[in-house]
Amino acid sequence: MRVFVTGASGHIGSAVVPELIGAGHQVVGLARSEDSAAALTAAGAEVHRGDLDDPGGLAQAAAAADGVVHLAFKHDAMLSGDYSGADAADFRAVEAIGAALKGSDKPFVCTSGTLSLAFAGITGRTGTERDVAENSPRIDSENAVIALGEHGVRSSAIRLPPLVHSTLDHQGFAPTLISIARATGVAGYVGDGANRWPAVHTLDAARLYRLAVESAPAGTRLHAVADEGVAFRDIAEAIGRELGVPATSVAPEKAGDHFDFLGGFVGLDNATSSAITRELLGWRPTHPGLLADLENGHYFEAA
């Protein structure tokens, strides 16, 4: 299968591309810079130059492929506070790719997040793939892709947990929390820290993307979740042990000051199941869980 991958040189993409190639697929990766293009070429992929602001180019690349994996997102805009702008760009990209694939029966795998469930008020219980949100970050794109299942596209949406961890993770939430702990001298958690966050190893997530491209039924929501819910206090304590700083409670009203842009959701409870995904696609995470990966030390070696 010839698969067009957006975000192909990013954190998740850098694992998805070799996963697809290793399974015998051809990969065409979207690259917006010379460095990204060089990395894709070195990985054995073809290069399509462009970005999320070129919907015509995205549609052209999608139409020429046998399937699409959409990983790209304007994380730089999100981190600068323009989440609505990043969300809008993602939706435009999904619309362009979806229009190019309608009636083709080709797979289209998009990326969403389990935190969308918490933002939608699904907290205090374990969320499942059957839970559907209407108003939360990235959910418009997710719902648009799922709807394509009724229009001749074998569409699926993979909800990633907030903590996708591995040696490939350099700018995600784990290194961000570690950076905050270094800067403040404490590994923080909100309130009693009992709220739970799910997690998955990058390589396990990459395998799920491949399985989704190959066999996910149309209109399927999938959860790339290995650890269903790790108490945030346990995460903070693991970071604190590695850095030699105390794990300390942060009052909810002070979360924005301490955690910066993460302040709005570090206190959310986001326990999430992947039981349906595992049963449907035979996906079984095999790599270390979050706390074991933190204890491996690679997140702390750079300092």
The 8 nearest C-alpha neighbors of each residue, nearest first, counted from 0:
[[1, 24, 65, 25, 2, 66, 23, 64],
 [0, 2, 25, 65, 64, 26, 24, 66],
 [3, 1, 66, 26, 67, 64, 65, 27],
 [2, 4, 27, 67, 28, 64, 26, 61],
 [5, 3, 68, 28, 7, 67, 69, 27],
 [4, 6, 29, 69, 71, 7, 70, 28],
 [7, 5, 71, 70, 9, 8, 12, 29],
 [6, 8, 12, 5, 28, 4, 9, 13],
 [9, 7, 13, 12, 6, 35, 39, 38],
 [10, 8, 12, 6, 13, 7, 11, 71],
 [9, 11, 13, 12, 168, 167, 8, 14],
 [12, 10, 13, 14, 9, 15, 201, 205],
 [11, 13, 7, 15, 9, 14, 8, 10],
 [12, 14, 8, 11, 10, 9, 15, 16],
 [15, 13, 12, 11, 16, 205, 17, 202],
 [14, 16, 205, 12, 18, 17, 13, 19],
 [15, 17, 19, 18, 14, 13, 12, 20],
 [18, 16, 20, 19, 15, 21, 14, 42],
 [19, 17, 15, 21, 16, 20, 14, 22],
 [20, 18, 22, 16, 24, 17, 21, 209],
 [21, 19, 24, 17, 23, 22, 18, 25],
 [20, 22, 18, 19, 23, 17, 24, 16],
 [23, 21, 19, 20, 24, 18, 209, 17],
 [24, 22, 20, 21, 19, 25, 0, 18],
 [25, 23, 20, 0, 19, 22, 1, 26],
 [26, 24, 1, 20, 0, 2, 23, 27],
 [25, 27, 2, 44, 1, 3, 28, 45],
 [28, 26, 45, 3, 46, 44, 2, 4],
 [29, 27, 4, 46, 7, 47, 3, 5],
 [28, 30, 5, 47, 48, 7, 46, 4],
 [31, 29, 48, 36, 35, 32, 49, 47],
 [30, 32, 49, 50, 48, 35, 29, 33],
 [33, 31, 35, 34, 30, 36, 48, 49],
 [32, 34, 36, 35, 37, 31, 30, 38],
 [33, 35, 37, 32, 36, 38, 30, 31],
 [36, 34, 38, 32, 30, 37, 33, 8],
 [35, 37, 33, 39, 30, 34, 38, 46],
 [36, 38, 40, 34, 35, 39, 33, 41],
 [39, 37, 41, 35, 36, 40, 34, 42],
 [40, 38, 42, 36, 44, 41, 37, 35],
 [39, 41, 37, 43, 44, 42, 38, 36],
 [40, 42, 38, 39, 43, 37, 44, 36],
 [43, 41, 39, 40, 44, 38, 17, 16],
 [44, 42, 40, 41, 39, 45, 20, 26],
 [45, 43, 26, 40, 39, 27, 42, 46],
 [44, 46, 27, 28, 26, 40, 47, 39],
 [45, 47, 28, 27, 36, 29, 48, 44],
 [46, 48, 29, 28, 30, 49, 27, 45],
 [49, 47, 30, 31, 29, 46, 50, 36],
 [50, 48, 31, 30, 29, 47, 53, 56],
 [49, 51, 52, 31, 53, 30, 29, 48],
 [50, 52, 53, 92, 88, 54, 89, 49],
 [51, 53, 50, 54, 88, 92, 49, 91],
 [52, 54, 56, 51, 55, 50, 57, 49],
 [55, 53, 57, 56, 95, 92, 52, 58],
 [56, 54, 58, 57, 53, 59, 95, 60],
 [55, 57, 59, 53, 58, 54, 60, 49],
 [58, 56, 54, 60, 55, 59, 61, 96],
 [57, 59, 96, 61, 55, 95, 99, 56],
 [58, 60, 56, 62, 57, 61, 55, 63],
 [61, 59, 63, 57, 58, 62, 56, 64],
 [62, 60, 58, 64, 63, 59, 96, 57],
 [61, 63, 59, 99, 60, 64, 58, 100],
 [62, 64, 60, 61, 59, 65, 3, 1],
 [65, 63, 61, 1, 66, 62, 2, 3],
 [66, 64, 1, 0, 2, 105, 63, 67],
 [65, 67, 106, 2, 105, 64, 107, 3],
 [66, 68, 3, 107, 2, 4, 108, 69],
 [69, 67, 108, 4, 109, 107, 3, 70],
 [68, 70, 109, 5, 4, 71, 108, 67],
 [71, 69, 6, 5, 110, 68, 72, 109],
 [72, 70, 6, 5, 69, 73, 7, 51],
 [73, 71, 74, 89, 70, 85, 6, 51],
 [74, 72, 85, 76, 75, 77, 71, 88],
 [73, 75, 77, 76, 72, 78, 85, 82],
 [76, 74, 78, 77, 73, 79, 85, 72],
 [77, 75, 79, 81, 74, 73, 78, 85],
 [76, 78, 82, 74, 81, 80, 75, 79],
 [77, 79, 75, 80, 76, 74, 260, 81],
 [80, 78, 76, 77, 81, 75, 82, 74],
 [79, 81, 77, 78, 82, 76, 260, 83],
 [82, 80, 77, 76, 84, 83, 79, 85],
 [83, 81, 77, 85, 84, 80, 86, 76],
 [82, 84, 86, 85, 81, 87, 77, 136],
 [85, 83, 87, 81, 86, 82, 88, 76],
 [84, 86, 82, 73, 88, 83, 87, 76],
 [85, 87, 83, 89, 84, 88, 137, 82],
 [86, 88, 90, 84, 89, 85, 83, 91],
 [89, 87, 91, 85, 90, 86, 84, 92],
 [90, 88, 86, 92, 87, 91, 93, 85],
 [89, 91, 140, 93, 87, 92, 88, 94],
 [92, 90, 94, 88, 93, 89, 95, 87],
 [91, 93, 89, 95, 90, 94, 54, 51],
 [94, 92, 90, 96, 91, 95, 97, 89],
 [93, 95, 91, 97, 92, 96, 98, 90],
 [96, 94, 92, 98, 58, 97, 93, 54],
 [97, 95, 58, 99, 93, 98, 94, 61],
 [96, 98, 94, 100, 99, 95, 93, 101],
 [99, 97, 95, 101, 100, 96, 94, 58],
 [98, 100, 96, 58, 97, 62, 101, 61],
 [99, 101, 97, 98, 103, 62, 152, 102],
 [102, 100, 151, 98, 103, 152, 150, 99],
 [101, 103, 151, 104, 150, 152, 100, 105],
 [102, 104, 105, 100, 101, 151, 152, 153],
 [105, 103, 152, 151, 153, 102, 106, 101],
 [104, 106, 103, 66, 152, 153, 65, 107],
 [107, 105, 153, 66, 154, 212, 152, 67],
 [106, 108, 154, 67, 66, 68, 153, 155],
 [109, 107, 68, 155, 156, 154, 69, 67],
 [110, 108, 69, 156, 68, 157, 155, 107],
 [109, 111, 157, 156, 70, 158, 69, 108],
 [110, 112, 158, 157, 137, 141, 159, 156],
 [113, 111, 158, 159, 114, 115, 160, 110],
 [112, 114, 160, 158, 115, 116, 159, 111],
 [113, 115, 117, 116, 112, 118, 269, 161],
 [116, 114, 118, 113, 135, 117, 112, 136],
 [117, 115, 119, 114, 121, 118, 113, 132],
 [116, 118, 121, 114, 120, 119, 115, 122],
 [117, 119, 115, 120, 116, 135, 114, 121],
 [120, 118, 116, 117, 135, 121, 132, 115],
 [121, 119, 117, 118, 122, 116, 132, 115],
 [120, 122, 117, 116, 119, 126, 123, 124],
 [123, 121, 124, 117, 268, 120, 269, 125],
 [122, 124, 268, 125, 121, 269, 270, 194],
 [125, 123, 122, 126, 270, 121, 269, 271],
 [124, 126, 270, 271, 272, 127, 123, 269],
 [127, 125, 271, 272, 124, 270, 130, 121],
 [128, 126, 272, 129, 130, 271, 125, 273],
 [127, 129, 130, 220, 221, 222, 275, 126],
 [130, 128, 127, 131, 220, 126, 275, 221],
 [131, 129, 128, 127, 126, 132, 116, 121],
 [132, 130, 129, 133, 116, 128, 142, 119],
 [131, 133, 119, 134, 116, 138, 130, 135],
 [134, 132, 135, 138, 131, 119, 139, 142],
 [133, 135, 132, 119, 138, 136, 139, 118],
 [134, 136, 115, 138, 118, 119, 137, 133],
 [135, 137, 138, 115, 86, 134, 118, 139],
 [138, 136, 140, 139, 86, 111, 135, 141],
 [137, 139, 141, 140, 136, 135, 142, 134],
 [140, 138, 142, 141, 137, 143, 90, 133],
 [139, 141, 90, 143, 138, 142, 137, 144],
 [142, 140, 138, 144, 139, 143, 156, 111],
 [141, 143, 145, 139, 144, 140, 138, 146],
 [144, 142, 140, 146, 141, 145, 139, 147],
 [145, 143, 147, 141, 146, 142, 154, 140],
 [144, 146, 218, 142, 147, 143, 148, 154],
 [147, 145, 143, 148, 144, 149, 142, 218],
 [148, 146, 150, 149, 144, 145, 152, 154],
 [147, 149, 218, 217, 152, 146, 154, 150],
 [148, 150, 147, 146, 151, 152, 218, 217],
 [151, 149, 147, 148, 101, 152, 102, 146],
 [150, 152, 102, 104, 101, 103, 149, 148],
 [151, 153, 104, 148, 154, 147, 105, 101],
 [154, 152, 217, 106, 104, 105, 148, 216],
 [153, 155, 107, 217, 218, 148, 152, 106],
 [156, 154, 219, 108, 218, 220, 145, 217],
 [155, 157, 109, 220, 108, 110, 221, 141],
 [158, 156, 221, 110, 222, 111, 159, 220],
 [159, 157, 112, 111, 222, 113, 110, 221],
 [158, 160, 112, 223, 113, 157, 111, 222],
 [159, 161, 113, 198, 162, 197, 112, 224],
 [162, 160, 163, 159, 198, 172, 114, 197],
 [161, 163, 198, 160, 164, 172, 173, 199],
 [164, 162, 199, 200, 201, 198, 161, 160],
 [163, 165, 200, 201, 168, 162, 199, 289],
 [166, 164, 167, 168, 201, 200, 292, 163],
 [165, 167, 168, 297, 164, 298, 169, 201],
 [168, 166, 165, 10, 169, 201, 164, 13],
 [169, 167, 165, 166, 164, 10, 171, 170],
 [168, 170, 171, 167, 174, 166, 10, 298],
 [171, 169, 174, 168, 175, 172, 173, 10],
 [172, 170, 173, 174, 168, 169, 175, 162],
 [171, 173, 175, 174, 176, 162, 161, 170],
 [174, 172, 176, 175, 171, 177, 162, 164],
 [175, 173, 177, 176, 172, 171, 170, 178],
 [176, 174, 172, 178, 173, 177, 179, 171],
 [177, 175, 179, 173, 178, 174, 172, 180],
 [176, 178, 174, 180, 175, 179, 181, 173],
 [177, 179, 175, 181, 180, 176, 174, 182],
 [178, 180, 182, 176, 181, 177, 183, 175],
 [181, 179, 186, 185, 177, 183, 178, 182],
 [182, 180, 178, 184, 179, 183, 177, 185],
 [181, 183, 179, 180, 184, 178, 185, 177],
 [184, 182, 180, 185, 181, 179, 186, 257],
 [183, 185, 181, 180, 182, 244, 186, 245],
 [186, 184, 180, 245, 244, 183, 246, 187],
 [187, 185, 246, 180, 235, 239, 247, 245],
 [186, 188, 247, 246, 248, 185, 235, 249],
 [187, 189, 248, 192, 232, 249, 231, 235],
 [190, 188, 249, 192, 266, 248, 251, 250],
 [189, 191, 192, 250, 248, 249, 251, 188],
 [190, 192, 193, 189, 248, 232, 188, 194],
 [193, 191, 232, 231, 188, 189, 190, 194],
 [192, 194, 230, 191, 231, 195, 232, 190],
 [195, 193, 268, 192, 230, 231, 267, 266],
 [196, 194, 230, 228, 229, 268, 270, 269],
 [195, 197, 228, 269, 229, 270, 230, 268],
 [198, 196, 228, 227, 226, 160, 270, 229],
 [197, 199, 162, 226, 160, 163, 224, 225],
 [200, 198, 225, 163, 224, 201, 164, 226],
 [199, 201, 164, 203, 202, 163, 165, 286],
 [202, 200, 204, 203, 163, 164, 165, 205],
 [203, 201, 205, 204, 200, 14, 206, 286],
 [202, 204, 206, 200, 284, 205, 201, 207],
 [203, 205, 201, 207, 202, 206, 223, 200],
 [206, 204, 15, 202, 208, 207, 203, 14],
 [205, 207, 209, 203, 204, 208, 210, 202],
 [206, 208, 210, 204, 209, 205, 211, 282],
 [209, 207, 211, 205, 206, 210, 212, 204],
 [210, 208, 206, 212, 207, 211, 19, 213],
 [209, 211, 207, 213, 212, 208, 214, 206],
 [210, 212, 215, 208, 209, 213, 214, 207],
 [213, 211, 209, 210, 106, 214, 208, 215],
 [212, 214, 210, 211, 209, 215, 106, 208],
 [213, 215, 211, 212, 210, 216, 280, 106],
 [214, 216, 211, 212, 213, 217, 155, 219],
 [217, 215, 219, 153, 214, 218, 154, 155],
 [218, 216, 153, 148, 154, 219, 155, 215],
 [217, 219, 145, 148, 154, 155, 216, 146],
 [220, 218, 155, 217, 216, 221, 156, 145],
 [219, 221, 156, 128, 155, 157, 218, 222],
 [222, 220, 157, 276, 128, 156, 158, 219],
 [221, 223, 158, 273, 224, 157, 276, 128],
 [224, 222, 159, 204, 158, 157, 221, 199],
 [223, 225, 199, 222, 273, 198, 226, 227],
 [224, 226, 199, 198, 284, 227, 223, 288],
 [227, 225, 198, 197, 228, 224, 199, 288],
 [228, 226, 197, 271, 270, 272, 225, 224],
 [227, 229, 197, 270, 195, 196, 226, 230],
 [228, 230, 195, 196, 197, 231, 226, 227],
 [231, 229, 195, 193, 233, 232, 194, 228],
 [232, 230, 234, 192, 233, 195, 194, 229],
 [231, 233, 192, 235, 234, 230, 188, 236],
 [234, 232, 236, 230, 231, 235, 237, 229],
 [235, 233, 231, 237, 232, 236, 238, 230],
 [236, 234, 232, 238, 186, 233, 237, 246],
 [235, 237, 239, 233, 246, 238, 234, 232],
 [238, 236, 234, 240, 239, 235, 233, 241],
 [239, 237, 235, 241, 236, 240, 242, 234],
 [238, 240, 244, 236, 242, 186, 237, 245],
 [241, 239, 243, 237, 238, 242, 236, 244],
 [240, 242, 238, 239, 243, 237, 299, 294],
 [243, 241, 239, 244, 240, 238, 181, 299],
 [242, 244, 240, 239, 241, 245, 238, 184],
 [243, 245, 239, 185, 242, 184, 240, 186],
 [246, 244, 185, 239, 247, 186, 243, 236],
 [245, 247, 186, 236, 239, 187, 235, 185],
 [248, 246, 187, 245, 186, 185, 188, 249],
 [247, 249, 188, 189, 190, 187, 250, 191],
 [250, 248, 189, 188, 190, 187, 254, 251],
 [249, 251, 253, 252, 190, 189, 254, 248],
 [252, 250, 254, 253, 189, 190, 249, 266],
 [251, 253, 250, 254, 255, 249, 256, 262],
 [252, 254, 250, 251, 256, 255, 257, 249],
 [255, 253, 262, 251, 257, 256, 258, 252],
 [256, 254, 262, 259, 258, 257, 253, 263],
 [257, 255, 253, 254, 259, 258, 262, 252],
 [256, 258, 254, 255, 259, 253, 262, 249],
 [257, 259, 262, 261, 255, 254, 256, 260],
 [258, 260, 255, 261, 262, 256, 257, 254],
 [261, 259, 262, 258, 255, 263, 78, 80],
 [262, 260, 258, 259, 263, 264, 265, 255],
 [263, 261, 255, 254, 258, 260, 259, 264],
 [262, 264, 261, 265, 255, 260, 254, 266],
 [263, 265, 267, 266, 262, 261, 118, 114],
 [266, 264, 267, 262, 261, 263, 189, 188],
 [265, 267, 264, 189, 194, 268, 263, 251],
 [268, 266, 264, 265, 269, 194, 117, 195],
 [267, 269, 194, 195, 122, 270, 123, 196],
 [270, 268, 196, 195, 117, 271, 267, 122],
 [269, 271, 228, 125, 195, 227, 196, 197],
 [272, 270, 126, 125, 227, 269, 127, 197],
 [271, 273, 127, 227, 274, 126, 125, 224],
 [274, 272, 222, 276, 224, 275, 277, 223],
 [275, 273, 277, 276, 272, 278, 127, 222],
 [276, 274, 278, 277, 273, 279, 128, 221],
 [277, 275, 279, 273, 221, 274, 278, 280],
 [278, 276, 282, 281, 274, 275, 279, 280],
 [277, 279, 275, 276, 281, 280, 274, 282],
 [278, 280, 276, 277, 281, 275, 215, 282],
 [281, 279, 282, 277, 278, 276, 210, 215],
 [280, 282, 277, 278, 279, 283, 276, 210],
 [283, 281, 277, 280, 207, 284, 276, 278],
 [282, 284, 285, 277, 281, 203, 225, 207],
 [285, 283, 203, 225, 286, 282, 200, 199],
 [286, 284, 283, 203, 287, 200, 288, 225],
 [285, 287, 284, 200, 288, 203, 202, 199],
 [288, 286, 292, 291, 289, 200, 285, 290],
 [287, 289, 291, 290, 292, 226, 286, 200],
 [288, 290, 292, 291, 293, 198, 287, 164],
 [291, 289, 293, 292, 288, 294, 237, 234],
 [290, 292, 294, 293, 288, 289, 287, 295],
 [293, 291, 295, 289, 294, 290, 287, 288],
 [292, 294, 290, 295, 291, 296, 289, 298],
 [293, 295, 291, 296, 292, 290, 237, 241],
 [296, 294, 292, 293, 297, 291, 298, 290],
 [295, 297, 294, 299, 298, 293, 300, 241],
 [298, 296, 300, 299, 295, 166, 293, 301],
 [299, 297, 296, 300, 293, 174, 301, 166],
 [298, 300, 297, 296, 301, 302, 241, 242],
 [299, 301, 297, 302, 298, 296, 295, 241],
 [302, 300, 299, 298, 297, 296, 169, 174],
 [301, 300, 299, 298, 181, 242, 178, 297]]
